[in-house]
């Protein structure tokens, strides 16, 4: 405790008393991110591990000083953006100091001619996009968390925006990075567009989740605001027909901003399926419970019905199989007018060939208008004594059907499961699974939750899929990371020893036993 007090005093001396906190509310707030399992732990009565202190440096030099102070004492540092991660990557499970970068929020440079910007890591996503929009530009990066996530978090977690099929993921946008490494040095990676032969050193830090250094700024590629948009919606005969449309568009060289295909249950939940009423009473009630807001009605009865439906996942998933196979496909094309017209016309031809029923512009326009709406539905599900979570995996077009069916079979005995396909590329796309379940109490719910996650990721690896597309690893995928990375697991240890010799950066994340 004495050593901790001395460290806090040193931190206060460096960044100021207003930017270091050790009081209980702040330490409690920074003891977790938005990993749903943390909520189950709390419901089960497990106390969180709180950091020794929370510190808000104001510039890269202060970040470097915080790193030096902690490294000298062997005190862990957990870099923190906005805490919107859903994998436990920002939890201070070994105590130490949480280093919040939100004071590093400058848009340092905008260069429309070069098509790039330099921005600090603490800039919130929506604010950055609004500032670029005023200049006629866009980053093209629109994660669902854009209102509550930072540029640094995107980079650390290898984020993908909803328009990644056109603009790429965050790693595709990086020109260079400013990073504070474990020796307290402020370093700049070589520009990706000026490297010539050899490795792209930026990619050592993108996706490292704060385990190799603290990203303080980045140069990123930007684009002109799109001149035109075209919206589409089709009711496809089944998900395979929808995937054929997506693959056809991407492999023809088109780059629609959005290709989003809902499976039968997710289509039923979205409500765009005119035949959804065929789902029957139990599923209709479930849709109301999962989709509706809290209207002050008989919540106790609603909770009981929800627990009953989710408490028999095998039966509920069997009822889902009785749904019509029709699946909603939403498309948005954007760019120059001729490019948009050509891409949308190709989608129309592909959808017609695959037997799609055109629904007009409505589904695409509605999706775009509401894509960043903040939802509080999850809290209502937890209030009802249930849980909900998501995980996203990715694979090639040829393997997608087997992966989708395999994960549904593996997870189905534990939870209700639905999915949509998105983030399409010429070689394949991502499947974003949503699952919900319950249990007799919080401990039982946690067992079911863990079993569902384990079954889903085991199946993904058995099918040769990527176990995460854009949420990162954190703690939720840590047990599966060695198999995913193979021999490269040892390379990580070598990088760790080089960039973080004191072993203080976000210990225990990505891999379970660093240095082993």
Secondary structure as UniProt FT lines:
FT   HELIX           2..15
FT   HELIX           17..19
FT   STRAND          20..21
FT   HELIX           24..29
FT   TURN            30..31
FT   HELIX           36..43
FT   TURN            44..45
FT   STRAND          53..55
FT   HELIX           60..73
FT   STRAND          77..80
FT   TURN            89..90
FT   TURN            93..94
FT   STRAND          97..100
FT   TURN            102..103
FT   STRAND          107..111
FT   TURN            112..115
FT   STRAND          116..120
FT   TURN            121..122
FT   HELIX           125..134
FT   TURN            135..136
FT   STRAND          137..138
FT   TURN            144..145
FT   HELIX           146..148
FT   HELIX           151..157
FT   TURN            162..163
FT   HELIX           164..167
FT   HELIX           170..173
FT   STRAND          174..180
FT   TURN            182..183
FT   STRAND          186..188
FT   HELIX           192..194
FT   HELIX           202..205
FT   TURN            206..207
FT   TURN            209..210
FT   STRAND          214..221
FT   STRAND          223..224
FT   STRAND          228..236
FT   HELIX           239..251
FT   TURN            252..253
FT   STRAND          258..262
FT   HELIX           264..270
FT   TURN            274..275
FT   HELIX           276..279
FT   HELIX           281..291
FT   HELIX           299..310
FT   TURN            311..312
FT   HELIX           313..320
FT   TURN            321..322
FT   STRAND          327..335
FT   HELIX           337..353
FT   TURN            354..355
FT   STRAND          357..358
FT   HELIX           362..370
FT   TURN            371..372
FT   HELIX           377..383
FT   TURN            384..385
FT   STRAND          386..396
FT   HELIX           397..412
FT   TURN            413..414
FT   STRAND          416..425
FT   TURN            426..427
FT   STRAND          428..438
FT   HELIX           442..462
FT   TURN            463..464
FT   TURN            474..477
FT   HELIX           478..485
FT   TURN            486..487
FT   HELIX           488..499
FT   TURN            501..502
FT   TURN            507..508
FT   TURN            514..515
//
